[in-house]
Amino acid sequence: MNRFARGVAVAAGLVFLSVEPALNRAQSTPPSPPQAPHRASRVVRPKKVTPPPDDFAGLKFTAEQKAKIDEIQKNMKTRMDIVAKDEKLSPEQKGAMLDGYRRMERAQVYKVLTPEQQLEIRKKILAERAAQQKQQQQGQTLPK
């Protein structure tokens, strides 16, 4: 029993001796002034001048498709209104969430379309991207 108690006392003494200098240093050094929190630099994204084209314009919807699309739009409008009124979110956060809801709405409407309508939409989107790329290439090749 004495051996065990002696071993515990020695171990406790070693722990105390290793912790004690750290405690003394912590007490003897004056507290450092609080540092300002590091703020990450903002990434500046170019603002879109014009809204994206409505890829669904010109499609002929059935009554069933119209009903589903109206339901999707009402659901997303409700969500978007909640985000717009939320005072806890910064303007950047609100914008990001609203953009996300718009993408979700477009994806859900796309799923309502027939395969033929989906093909027509994909063609419109590809044509729009090709036009944008061509415009960007022309902007890069022009001398300044």
N, C-alpha and C positions, 0 to 999 in steps of 0.2 A: 504494500500500500504506500509506503514511504517513497519507494522508487517512482511510482506513478505520480504522486504529488510533486516530487522534485522535478520530474520531467515536464509537467504542466507549468510549474513555476518558472523553469528555465525558458520554455517556449514563450510564455507570457512576457517575460523580461526582454527577450529578443525582439518581440513584436513592439513592445513599448519603446525600446531604444531606437528602433528604426523609424517609428512614427514621431517620436519626440522632437527630433531636429526639424522635421517638416512643420510641426506645430509652432516651434519657436520662430522659424522663418516667416510663417504666415502672420504671426503676431507682431513681429518687429518691422516688417515692411509696410510703408503707408499704402493705403488703398489707391489703386490707379484710377485716374478719372474715367468715367464711363465713356465708352467709344460710341460714336454715332453708328447706327445700324448701316450696314453696307447696302446700298441701293444699286440694283442692277441697272445698267443703262437700257433705256427703252429702244426697242427696235422700231424704227420708223418705217411704216408700210405706206406705200403710195395709195392715195385715195382714188377710188374709181370715180371718174367724172360722170360716166353714164351708167345707169343700172344695166344688169345683164339682160340680154334679149329674152323675151318670153318664148321659150322653145315649144311650149304647148299651144301657142296661138295658131289658129288655122286648122286645128284638128276638129273633127266632128265626133262628139261624144254621144253615147247612148244615154237614155234616161237613168239607167242603173249607174253608169260611170259618173254622170253629173251628181247623183245623190251621194256616192262615195266620196267624190272630190270635195263636195260641199262640207261633208262631215269632217274630212281631213283638215280642211281650211279652218273650220270653226274650232276644232281641237287645238290646232297650232296657234290660232289667234288668242285663245284663252291662255295658253302657255306664254306667249309672247307678251301679253298684257301684264301677266304676273311679273315677268322679268323686268319690264319697263318701269313698273311701280316699285320694285325692290330697291330700297335706299341703302342696303348694305353693300351692293355691288358698285364697283367703279364704272365709269363710262366705257372703259376698254373691255371690262368683263361683260357688261350688258351687250355691247356690240358683238362680242365673240359668241355669246349665247344666242343672240338673235340670228346671227349668221348660221349657226348650227341648226336652229329650228327651221330656218328657211331651206337648208339643205335636206333636212329630214322630211319636210313637207314635199319637196320636189321628188325625193326618192319614193315616198309613199304614193304620190300621184302617178309616178312612172309605173309602179307595180299594178295600178288599176288598168293601164292601157293594154290593148290587144298587142300581140306580137308584131303585127303590121305597123301599128302606131308607134311602138317602141323602136322599130327599125327606122321609121321616118324621123323620129327625134334624134336617134344616134347620128343619122346623116346630117341633120341640121347642126348638131354640136360639132361634128368633125369639120364641117365646112366653116363654121365660125372660128374654130381653133386655127385652121389653115390660114384664114384671112388675118387673124391676129399675129400669127408667126410671120407672115409675109410683111405685115405692117411693121413689126419689130425689126425685121431684117433690113427693110428700107430705111428705117430710122437710124440703124447702126452704120449703114454704108454711106450716109450723107456726110460730107465734110462739115466741120464746125467752123 
